[in-house]
Amino acid sequence: MNAPLSPLAAAPASGADLLLWVALPYICLAVFAVGHVWRYRQDQFGWTSRTTQLLEHRRLRWGSPLFHLGAFMVIGGHVAGLAIPASWTEAAGIGEHAYHTTAVWAGSVAGLAMVTGLGMLCARRLLTRRIRLGTDRSDKLLFPLLSATVLLGITATFAHNVLGAGYDYRATVSVWFRGLFVLRPEPEAITGAPLLFQLHALTACLLFAAWPFTRLVHVWSAPVGYLTRPYLVYRRRAAPATAAGGRPRPASGSRRAA
């Protein structure tokens, strides 16, 4: 694996770097936090994923579990890769080669499941007329932005860590990410990262800013219970039985009005 440049050895951050890798992430995080408070106080009724199961079920049956299972795995992988320093995994007895191999292949499986599920959900929204007509402005923003974030992430993984010589993002992107949350931003740590990783990080920031105003807010309701809850089954209401002559037959045990 090619060793990346140390963040400390990178060139000082320019004004554009400070704007992209310090100002923009903090603005997006602020919108994420304040937006959730506003949405909860102003639109609790809309705090839902707005199911369209009644309009189309076949693609939803496979697309939704694939997308959500892949998303949970991808989120877990990002937490492990971005929030946990390499020194911690090494102290736990997990070598760099073992970590890299596990992260690449587990991440690839999770990413493919998420991309497949997302593709099916986008296809049903585009191809099913009734669902397409019910797509609101927040969905028109969310689906392209979410698709771009996911596709950039999996493309970066395949281009650099599956097909390429390998890239250790924990020495650059992870350092920048952790620096934001401890209020010690290091924009120079990500400026030397490959373009695909940079674009993935930028679209992820924008996705966090859009999160409170889209259907993504429903993940805070019961993200774990979703995996075990049964499907909602909708049935048509049975037509009332009719007696001879076409008049409705009175229910058993009912009384006539005096």
C-alpha positions in Angstrom: 0.0 0.0 0.0 1.3 3.4 -0.9 1.9 5.5 2.2 0.1 8.9 2.1 1.7 12.1 3.0 1.6 13.0 6.6 -0.9 15.8 7.3 1.7 17.7 9.2 4.0 17.6 6.1 1.3 18.9 3.8 1.3 22.5 2.5 -0.5 25.1 4.6 -4.2 25.5 3.9 -5.3 28.2 1.5 -8.4 30.4 1.8 -10.4 28.1 -0.4 -9.3 25.1 1.7 -10.5 26.9 4.8 -13.8 27.6 3.2 -14.3 24.0 1.9 -12.9 22.0 4.8 -13.7 24.2 7.8 -16.4 26.8 7.2 -18.7 24.5 5.1 -18.6 21.5 7.4 -19.4 23.6 10.4 -22.2 25.4 8.6 -23.7 22.0 7.6 -23.4 20.7 11.1 -25.1 23.8 12.5 -27.9 23.4 10.0 -28.2 19.7 10.9 -28.6 20.5 14.6 -30.8 23.5 14.4 -32.9 22.1 11.5 -33.8 19.0 13.6 -35.0 21.2 16.5 -37.1 23.3 14.1 -38.5 20.3 12.3 -39.5 18.6 15.5 -41.2 21.7 16.9 -42.9 22.7 13.6 -43.6 19.5 11.8 -44.0 16.4 14.0 -46.8 15.2 11.8 -44.3 15.0 8.9 -41.7 13.2 10.9 -42.1 10.1 8.8 -40.8 8.3 5.7 -44.3 8.7 4.0 -44.7 5.1 2.9 -45.8 4.4 -0.7 -46.4 0.7 -0.2 -50.0 0.9 -1.4 -48.9 2.3 -4.7 -46.2 -0.2 -5.5 -45.0 -3.2 -3.5 -42.8 -5.5 -5.6 -39.7 -3.3 -5.9 -40.2 -1.9 -2.4 -40.2 -5.4 -0.9 -36.6 -6.0 -2.0 -35.2 -2.5 -2.4 -36.1 -1.2 1.1 -34.4 -4.0 3.2 -31.3 -4.0 0.9 -30.9 -0.3 1.2 -31.5 -0.1 5.0 -29.3 -3.1 5.8 -26.5 -1.8 3.6 -26.9 1.7 5.1 -26.5 0.4 8.7 -23.4 -1.5 7.7 -22.0 1.5 5.8 -22.6 3.8 8.8 -21.0 1.3 11.1 -17.9 1.1 8.9 -17.7 4.9 8.7 -17.8 5.2 12.5 -15.0 2.6 12.8 -12.9 4.2 10.1 -13.4 7.9 10.8 -13.9 8.1 14.5 -11.5 5.4 15.8 -7.8 6.3 15.4 -5.5 3.6 13.9 -3.6 3.5 17.1 -6.6 2.2 18.9 -7.2 -0.7 16.5 -3.5 -1.6 16.7 -3.6 -1.6 20.5 -6.6 -4.0 20.2 -4.4 -6.4 18.2 -5.9 -5.6 14.8 -3.0 -5.0 12.4 -3.2 -2.6 9.5 -3.4 -5.3 6.9 -6.2 -7.2 8.7 -8.1 -3.9 9.2 -7.6 -2.8 5.6 -8.7 -6.2 4.1 -11.8 -6.4 6.3 -12.8 -2.8 5.7 -12.4 -3.0 2.0 -14.4 -6.2 1.4 -17.0 -5.7 4.1 -17.5 -2.1 2.9 -17.8 -3.3 -0.7 -20.5 -5.8 0.2 -22.4 -3.1 2.3 -22.0 -0.5 -0.5 -23.2 -2.8 -3.2 -26.3 -3.8 -1.1 -27.0 -0.1 -0.4 -26.5 0.9 -4.1 -28.7 -2.0 -5.3 -31.5 -1.1 -2.8 -31.2 2.6 -3.6 -31.4 1.9 -7.3 -34.6 -0.1 -6.9 -36.1 2.6 -4.8 -35.2 5.3 -7.3 -36.4 3.2 -10.2 -39.9 2.6 -8.6 -40.1 6.4 -7.9 -39.3 7.2 -11.5 -41.2 4.4 -13.3 -44.3 4.3 -11.2 -46.4 7.2 -12.3 -48.5 7.5 -9.1 -45.3 7.6 -6.9 -43.6 10.0 -9.3 -46.5 12.4 -9.1 -46.4 12.3 -5.3 -42.7 13.1 -5.1 -42.2 16.4 -3.3 -39.4 18.9 -3.4 -37.5 17.4 -0.5 -37.4 14.0 -2.2 -36.2 15.6 -5.5 -33.3 17.0 -3.4 -32.6 14.0 -1.3 -32.5 11.2 -3.8 -29.9 12.8 -6.2 -27.8 14.0 -3.2 -27.9 10.6 -1.5 -27.2 8.8 -4.7 -24.1 11.0 -5.4 -22.8 10.5 -1.9 -23.1 6.7 -2.0 -21.8 6.3 -5.6 -18.8 8.5 -4.9 -18.0 6.6 -1.7 -18.1 3.2 -3.4 -16.3 4.4 -6.5 -13.5 5.8 -4.3 -13.2 2.4 -2.5 -13.1 0.4 -5.7 -10.8 2.8 -7.6 -8.1 3.1 -4.9 -8.5 0.1 -2.6 -9.8 -2.7 -4.8 -8.4 -1.9 -8.3 -5.7 0.5 -7.2 -2.6 0.3 -5.1 -4.5 1.2 -1.9 -5.0 4.4 0.0 -5.0 4.8 3.8 -7.7 7.4 4.4 -7.3 7.0 8.2 -4.1 9.1 7.9 -5.8 12.0 6.1 -9.6 12.1 5.9 -10.1 10.6 9.4 -7.7 13.1 10.9 -9.7 16.0 9.3 -13.0 14.5 10.4 -12.0 14.0 14.0 -10.5 17.5 14.1 -13.8 19.1 13.3 -15.5 17.5 16.4 -12.7 18.4 18.9 -12.7 22.0 17.5 -9.2 21.6 16.2 -9.8 21.5 12.4 -6.9 20.3 10.2 -8.0 21.2 6.6 -4.5 20.4 5.4 -5.1 16.7 6.3 -7.7 16.3 3.6 -6.3 18.5 0.9 -3.9 15.9 -0.2 -6.5 13.1 -0.4 -7.6 11.8 -3.8 -10.4 13.8 -5.5 -13.0 11.0 -5.1 -12.6 11.0 -1.4 -12.8 14.8 -1.3 -16.0 14.8 -3.4 -17.4 12.1 -1.2 -16.7 14.2 1.9 -18.3 17.3 0.4 -21.5 15.6 -0.7 -21.7 14.0 2.7 -21.6 17.5 4.4 -24.4 18.7 2.1 -26.4 15.6 2.9 -26.1 16.3 6.6 -27.3 19.9 5.9 -30.3 18.6 4.0 -31.1 15.8 6.5 -33.6 17.7 8.8 -35.7 18.8 5.9 -36.2 15.4 4.2 -37.6 12.0 5.0 -34.2 11.0 6.6 -35.5 12.3 9.9 -37.5 9.1 10.4 -34.3 7.2 11.3 -34.4 8.9 14.7 -37.8 7.4 15.4 -37.0 3.7 15.6 -33.9 2.8 13.5 -33.4 -0.6 15.2 -37.0 -1.7 15.3 -37.3 -1.3 11.6 -35.2 -4.4 11.0 -37.6 -6.6 13.0 -41.0 -5.0 12.5 -43.4 -7.0 10.3 -44.7 -5.6 7.0 -47.9 -3.6 7.2 -50.6 -5.6 5.3 -53.4 -3.7 3.6 -56.6 -5.5 2.7 -59.7 -4.3 0.9 -62.8 -3.9 3.1 -65.2 -6.7 2.3 -68.4 -5.6 0.6 -71.5 -6.0 2.8 -73.7 -9.0 2.1 -77.0 -8.2 0.4 -80.3 -9.9 0.9 -82.8 -10.8 -1.9 -84.0 -7.6 -3.5 -80.7 -5.8 -3.4 -81.1 -4.3 0.1 -78.2 -4.7 2.6 -78.7 -7.6 5.0 -78.9 -6.5 8.6 -76.0 -7.6 10.8 -76.5 -10.6 13.0 -78.1 -9.6 16.3 -79.0 -6.1 15.2 -82.3 -4.6 16.1 -84.7 -2.5 14.0 -85.3 1.0 15.2 -88.7 1.5 16.8 
